[in-house]
Amino acid sequence: MTGDRKSGTTLLDQHMPKWHFREHHWVAVDAPRDEVLRAAQEITWRQAPVARFFLAFTRNKLRPDGRVLDDFAMGGDTVLDLGEAELLYGGIGSPAGPVTPDRPMSEAFRDYREPGCTKVGFNMLYADGVLSTETRILATDERTRRSFGRYWVVIRIPSGLIRIALLAAVKRQVDGGRGKSTDRRAQRRSAEHPGQA
């Protein structure tokens, strides 16, 4: 079944309005937007061990101190857009491996149609106190869609666990950072007013 999002409310909608397969996860995070997205960009595989465990079966080199989204970005090759509230990445796969278009991925991605390929879009979006991640997959022909559908049955659960683990890691990073900041403010107040409880 093909999904269709005609109203381009997010960067993902704009770059990938149609899809065959999709998953969406979210977590509530009570913090300023810039702080949340900065934490998302800075989170490392060491801080998300569950995600690292599952991806270890498919990727050979995941440095514990490597930033998760830096690995997704592949040196910038898969960055589609970085907005104020949304980070968007995308890639194109084929039986021979990743596809490198003759134009930047951000320009080629939306209209890429070569048969035998799958397009994958992945975002992190923060809005109204909720950090979410959505993944969309679109096959460029019916045969590829059927083939990927069988693969999707196998990987959907671990794929979802990876994204849930990443969201949880970002939340821990934000909450931990805010806790330390609150402790420092309390310590300063105590030092400035030692007689007050």
Buried (B, 14 or more C-beta within 10 A) or exposed (E): EEEEBEEEEBBBBBBBBEBBBBBEBBBEBEBEBEBBBBBBBBBBBBBBEBBBBBBEEEEEEBEEEBBBBBBBBEEEBBBBBBEEBBBBBBBBBBEEEEBEEEEEBBEBBBEBEEEBBBBBBBBBBBEEEEBBBBBBBBBBBEEBBEBBEEEBEEBEEBBBBBBBBBBBBBBBBBBEBBEEEEEEEEEEEEEEEEEEE
